[in-house]
């Protein structure tokens, strides 16, 4: 492995939860690592849900 590795993130926002996958590209592969899931809770506003 020669130079510096590059990091990438993918975000998945679902109806009830979200998650982030992080991968570090070493020039050949990008093994993913899942960051802990988090809730996607709707916010009530005067105009409805956000």
N, CA, C and O atoms as a GROMACS GRO file, in nm:
protein
  200
    1UNK      N    1   0.086  -0.116   0.000
    1UNK     CA    2   0.000   0.000   0.000
    1UNK      C    3   0.091   0.123   0.000
    1UNK      O    4   0.173   0.140   0.090
    2UNK      N    5   0.076   0.208  -0.103
    2UNK     CA    6   0.166   0.320  -0.121
    2UNK      C    7   0.126   0.446  -0.047
    2UNK      O    8   0.174   0.471   0.064
    3UNK      N    9   0.038   0.526  -0.106
    3UNK     CA   10   0.003   0.658  -0.052
    3UNK      C   11  -0.104   0.651   0.055
    3UNK      O   12  -0.133   0.546   0.112
    4UNK      N   13  -0.160   0.766   0.079
    4UNK     CA   14  -0.264   0.778   0.181
    4UNK      C   15  -0.394   0.712   0.134
    4UNK      O   16  -0.426   0.716   0.016
    5UNK      N   17  -0.467   0.653   0.227
    5UNK     CA   18  -0.595   0.590   0.196
    5UNK      C   19  -0.703   0.697   0.191
    5UNK      O   20  -0.695   0.798   0.261
    6UNK      N   21  -0.804   0.675   0.107
    6UNK     CA   22  -0.919   0.766   0.097
    6UNK      C   23  -1.036   0.708   0.173
    6UNK      O   24  -1.058   0.587   0.170
    7UNK      N   25  -1.112   0.793   0.241
    7UNK     CA   26  -1.230   0.749   0.315
    7UNK      C   27  -1.355   0.798   0.244
    7UNK      O   28  -1.359   0.908   0.190
    8UNK      N   29  -1.459   0.713   0.246
    8UNK     CA   30  -1.586   0.744   0.183
    8UNK      C   31  -1.698   0.709   0.279
    8UNK      O   32  -1.685   0.619   0.362
    9UNK      N   33  -1.809   0.783   0.268
    9UNK     CA   34  -1.926   0.757   0.352
    9UNK      C   35  -2.050   0.746   0.264
    9UNK      O   36  -2.065   0.821   0.168
   10UNK      N   37  -2.138   0.653   0.299
   10UNK     CA   38  -2.268   0.638   0.234
   10UNK      C   39  -2.374   0.651   0.342
   10UNK      O   40  -2.361   0.593   0.450
   11UNK      N   41  -2.478   0.728   0.313
   11UNK     CA   42  -2.584   0.753   0.411
   11UNK      C   43  -2.714   0.693   0.360
   11UNK      O   44  -2.752   0.715   0.245
   12UNK      N   45  -2.783   0.618   0.445
   12UNK     CA   46  -2.911   0.556   0.412
   12UNK      C   47  -3.014   0.609   0.512
   12UNK      O   48  -3.009   0.576   0.630
   13UNK      N   49  -3.108   0.691   0.464
   13UNK     CA   50  -3.213   0.744   0.549
   13UNK      C   51  -3.343   0.673   0.518
   13UNK      O   52  -3.400   0.690   0.410
   14UNK      N   53  -3.390   0.593   0.612
   14UNK     CA   54  -3.515   0.520   0.595
   14UNK      C   55  -3.630   0.592   0.662
   14UNK      O   56  -3.613   0.703   0.714
   15UNK      N   57  -3.746   0.530   0.662
   15UNK     CA   58  -3.865   0.591   0.722
   15UNK      C   59  -3.856   0.598   0.874
   15UNK      O   60  -3.908   0.691   0.935
   16UNK      N   61  -3.789   0.501   0.936
   16UNK     CA   62  -3.784   0.497   1.082
   16UNK      C   63  -3.643   0.507   1.139
   16UNK      O   64  -3.627   0.538   1.257
   17UNK      N   65  -3.541   0.480   1.058
   17UNK     CA   66  -3.404   0.489   1.108
   17UNK      C   67  -3.310   0.522   0.994
   17UNK      O   68  -3.346   0.514   0.876
   18UNK      N   69  -3.190   0.557   1.030
   18UNK     CA   70  -3.087   0.586   0.932
   18UNK      C   71  -2.958   0.518   0.972
   18UNK      O   72  -2.942   0.473   1.086
   19UNK      N   73  -2.865   0.512   0.878
   19UNK     CA   74  -2.735   0.454   0.909
   19UNK      C   75  -2.631   0.516   0.817
   19UNK      O   76  -2.664   0.572   0.712
   20UNK      N   77  -2.508   0.505   0.858
   20UNK     CA   78  -2.395   0.553   0.780
   20UNK      C   79  -2.298   0.437   0.767
   20UNK      O   80  -2.264   0.371   0.865
   21UNK      N   81  -2.252   0.414   0.645
   21UNK     CA   82  -2.148   0.315   0.619
   21UNK      C   83  -2.022   0.391   0.581
   21UNK      O   84  -2.026   0.481   0.497
   22UNK      N   85  -1.909   0.355   0.644
   22UNK     CA   86  -1.782   0.421   0.617
   22UNK      C   87  -1.687   0.318   0.559
   22UNK      O   88  -1.676   0.207   0.610
   23UNK      N   89  -1.619   0.355   0.452
   23UNK     CA   90  -1.521   0.267   0.391
   23UNK      C   91  -1.391   0.341   0.368
   23UNK      O   92  -1.392   0.461   0.338
   24UNK      N   93  -1.280   0.272   0.382
   24UNK     CA   94  -1.148   0.329   0.356
   24UNK      C   95  -1.089   0.256   0.236
   24UNK      O   96  -1.063   0.136   0.242
   25UNK      N   97  -1.067   0.330   0.126
   25UNK     CA   98  -1.013   0.271   0.003
   25UNK      C   99  -0.862   0.271   0.012
   25UNK      O  100  -0.799   0.376   0.027
   26UNK      N  101  -0.804   0.152   0.004
   26UNK     CA  102  -0.659   0.138   0.017
   26UNK      C  103  -0.588   0.122  -0.117
   26UNK      O  104  -0.470   0.086  -0.122
   27UNK      N  105  -0.660   0.148  -0.226
   27UNK     CA  106  -0.602   0.130  -0.359
   27UNK      C  107  -0.654   0.005  -0.427
   27UNK      O  108  -0.642  -0.008  -0.549
   28UNK      N  109  -0.711  -0.087  -0.350
   28UNK     CA  110  -0.764  -0.211  -0.404
   28UNK      C  111  -0.905  -0.241  -0.357
   28UNK      O  112  -0.989  -0.286  -0.435
   29UNK      N  113  -0.932  -0.216  -0.230
   29UNK     CA  114  -1.061  -0.253  -0.172
   29UNK      C  115  -1.116  -0.142  -0.084
   29UNK      O  116  -1.042  -0.053  -0.042
   30UNK      N  117  -1.246  -0.149  -0.058
   30UNK     CA  118  -1.313  -0.058   0.034
   30UNK      C  119  -1.400  -0.139   0.129
   30UNK      O  120  -1.521  -0.146   0.110
   31UNK      N  121  -1.341  -0.202   0.232
   31UNK     CA  122  -1.426  -0.277   0.325
   31UNK      C  123  -1.513  -0.182   0.406
   31UNK      O  124  -1.462  -0.089   0.469
   32UNK      N  125  -1.646  -0.203   0.405
   32UNK     CA  126  -1.736  -0.111   0.476
   32UNK      C  127  -1.742  -0.140   0.625
   32UNK      O  128  -1.720  -0.252   0.671
   33UNK      N  129  -1.771  -0.036   0.700
   33UNK     CA  130  -1.793  -0.046   0.844
   33UNK      C  131  -1.918   0.036   0.875
   33UNK      O  132  -1.928   0.152   0.835
   34UNK      N  133  -2.014  -0.024   0.945
   34UNK     CA  134  -2.139   0.044   0.977
   34UNK      C  135  -2.125   0.123   1.106
   34UNK      O  136  -2.084   0.069   1.209
   35UNK      N  137  -2.159   0.251   1.100
   35UNK     CA  138  -2.166   0.335   1.219
   35UNK      C  139  -2.302   0.304   1.282
   35UNK      O  140  -2.396   0.274   1.209
   36UNK      N  141  -2.316   0.311   1.415
   36UNK     CA  142  -2.444   0.277   1.477
   36UNK      C  143  -2.564   0.349   1.414
   36UNK      O  144  -2.556   0.467   1.378
   37UNK      N  145  -2.674   0.276   1.402
   37UNK     CA  146  -2.798   0.334   1.347
   37UNK      C  147  -2.851   0.443   1.438
   37UNK      O  148  -2.818   0.450   1.556
   38UNK      N  149  -2.934   0.529   1.380
   38UNK     CA  150  -2.994   0.637   1.455
   38UNK      C  151  -3.139   0.651   1.412
   38UNK      O  152  -3.172   0.619   1.298
   39UNK      N  153  -3.228   0.700   1.502
   39UNK     CA  154  -3.369   0.713   1.468
   39UNK      C  155  -3.393   0.832   1.374
   39UNK      O  156  -3.327   0.935   1.383
   40UNK      N  157  -3.488   0.816   1.284
   40UNK     CA  158  -3.536   0.924   1.198
   40UNK      C  159  -3.678   0.955   1.244
   40UNK      O  160  -3.773   0.894   1.195
   41UNK      N  161  -3.691   1.047   1.335
   41UNK     CA  162  -3.820   1.081   1.394
   41UNK      C  163  -3.878   1.204   1.325
   41UNK      O  164  -3.809   1.306   1.316
   42UNK      N  165  -4.002   1.198   1.277
   42UNK     CA  166  -4.062   1.316   1.213
   42UNK      C  167  -4.078   1.431   1.312
   42UNK      O  168  -4.099   1.409   1.431
   43UNK      N  169  -4.067   1.552   1.261
   43UNK     CA  170  -4.082   1.672   1.342
   43UNK      C  171  -4.210   1.740   1.302
   43UNK      O  172  -4.230   1.772   1.185
   44UNK      N  173  -4.298   1.763   1.399
   44UNK     CA  174  -4.424   1.832   1.373
   44UNK      C  175  -4.400   1.982   1.366
   44UNK      O  176  -4.344   2.041   1.458
   45UNK      N  177  -4.442   2.043   1.255
   45UNK     CA  178  -4.434   2.189   1.241
   45UNK      C  179  -4.574   2.242   1.212
   45UNK      O  180  -4.668   2.163   1.201
   46UNK      N  181  -4.590   2.370   1.202
   46UNK     CA  182  -4.719   2.428   1.172
   46UNK      C  183  -4.772   2.387   1.036
   46UNK      O  184  -4.893   2.388   1.014
   47UNK      N  185  -4.682   2.349   0.944
   47UNK     CA  186  -4.722   2.310   0.808
   47UNK      C  187  -4.736   2.160   0.791
   47UNK      O  188  -4.769   2.114   0.681
   48UNK      N  189  -4.712   2.082   0.894
   48UNK     CA  190  -4.719   1.936   0.883
   48UNK      C  191  -4.595   1.871   0.941
   48UNK      O  192  -4.543   1.914   1.044
   49UNK      N  193  -4.550   1.766   0.876
   49UNK     CA  194  -4.431   1.694   0.922
   49UNK      C  195  -4.311   1.730   0.836
   49UNK      O  196  -4.324   1.756   0.716
   50UNK      N  197  -4.195   1.733   0.898
   50UNK     CA  198  -4.071   1.759   0.826
   50UNK      C  199  -3.981   1.639   0.843
   50UNK      O  200  -3.870   1.637   0.791
   0.00000   0.00000   0.00000
